[in-house]
Amino acid sequence: MWIRALALFTLAAAAALPQSWESLHELKPGDPIVVIDTAGNDHKGQFQSYTGVTLRLNTGKGDQAIERTRVSRVQVRTSSRRVRNLLIGAGIGVAIGFTIDRTLGAYFRNEAGESAGARALTYVAPIGIFSAIGAALPGYRTIYRAP
């Protein structure tokens, strides 16, 4: 158990370390990215190019160049695990709905006398749907973090 905790801590610490500016070479023009500047503002758009001193992206307002000294973090959208996250979210939502149905729902059934179909519609389905929607939102992976 201690080895797992140490491995998890090491992975979390490694994710917080700065990544090299040269790691931007893995981006291709058109990749959706989010650039967080030193003021904390998000700049969303498609990656265009980078040099040793600037990063260029195409936003809805046109091309934008951000100086390397102003870039705090660059994140790229990840979609490879969206289906997995959707299924996990749906499973968690259904489990929560089922738990609520078996605890608080039992009390309300004594008072109102709902049928099994109404119970599923009222408790399990909405929580499963909303959890799946939340898990389906795109995630971002940090590829550059300023030192």
Buried (B, 14 or more C-beta within 10 A) or exposed (E): EEEEEEEEEEEEEEEEEEBEBEEBEEBEEEBBBBBBBEEEEEBBBBBBEBEEEBBBBBEEEEEBEBEBEBBBBBBBBEEEEBEEBBEBBBBBBBBBBBEBBEEEBEEBBEEEEBEEEEBBEBBBBEBBBBBBEBBBEEEBEBBBBBE
